[in-house]
Amino acid sequence: MSVRRLADEAVQPQGFAFTRANEAWAKQTIKKYPKGREHSAVIPLLMRAQEQDGWVTRAAVEHVAGMLDMPLIRVLEVATFYTQFQLAPVGTRAHVQVCGTTPCMLRGAGELIETCKKKIHPEPLHTNEAGTLSWEEVECQGACVNAPMIMIFKDTYEDLTPERLEEIIDAFEAGKGDTVKPGPQVDRFTSAPASGFTSLTDESAIIKFPQRAKPGAKRRAGGAETAHVPPSRAGKPQTEAWETSAAVESPSPVKVRGKNEKATSVEAPEPDAAQANHVAEEVELTSRTRRHSEQRKTEEPALRSPALRKAKAAGGTEPGPESPRKRAADEKNRPQGIRRPAKPDDLKMISGVGPKIEGILNDIGIYTYEQVAAWKKAERAWVDGYLRFKGRIEREDWVKQAKALAKGGAAEYERVFGKKPR
């Protein structure tokens, strides 16, 4: 990046002041920022100064620094870093910014630059003899489809040829820039294809089936029925889940009744051929889903075990059938649970126990610090395996933490561990 500096002192004005309207706008802009953050208004204020004088002068930088109570060097850093700020005089009637990024260059931006050199000045960022025109090459201006393009002040002019650019420059030089229409300079609608629209040109092409009015649909004046447009299912892919079945939609086009359900619902309107096929597919999907659910109930009775449910939920491999002797040994090491007391202890004060772990401990009857403090090695191993903690209970010494909390609460915990509990 080239070094950018303020213009020579010979062209710098003696002072700067916002117009009355711009002064009021600047004060209102500063108020938008929180107290102590007013420096954030530096960019909009510098931009307004540039719009007023055409470029950012040294006096403008000093004035903005004073308004924001900001070190002068900080405002200079902003003004010299961002290339949107012009640091030297530009054309008073037009400053032409030619996009030189790849799409525009491939479509003739080089010829536009040559036109600017011929019509304005051989070098960029220099004004013509009258001081009314200047030009520069800039980066992408965001209309690559309509390349090549230029920007004059805040308006873009696209789909340019060297001849059309000469006409635009002449119009601005004559003070008639407002007569030039911004945007594409060819017969193009915004960024649509130059040859005309190629998609969605005929509505009938996207209507697959004629729509029929529902029985009892409202009629327009004159007796014509209003068309019924069904909701789109584009975002509803078919899955094996019961929740996505059409049978549970409201209102449902499918009536799936349980064995003991009475058929009290009114009969649905007769669907057309496309709807009938879709309904048949949904009925088959519903039946398949129910069969799958019944099969899981008969094949997975072992999932009633809390340890196996935990392994299943964690996405791990389901263990095979356990022998009665092993299951009995596991249950023997399980800590003794109690009924939920009126005021259970806050187990989350133990480092390593969060709301989710506390809920799991409550589910197996663990509610108090005394219970955790009384765990033996085998019981700690059982809980560690149940929670899939891989030794975390021992590493974080839950028993010692629980003993301190049971003895004297947070004060005793802080005395023992030198820090407050969570």
Helices and strands as residue ranges (DSSP letters): G 9-11, H 20-31, G 38-41, H 42-53, H 58-67, H 72-81, E 94-99, H 102-106, H 109-119, E 133-138, G 144-146, E 149-152, E 155-158, H 162-173, G 177-179, E 183-184, G 203-206, G 242-244, G 246-248, H 273-299, G 301-304, H 306-313, H 324-333, G 347-349, H 355-363, H 369-373, H 377-387, H 392-395, H 398-417
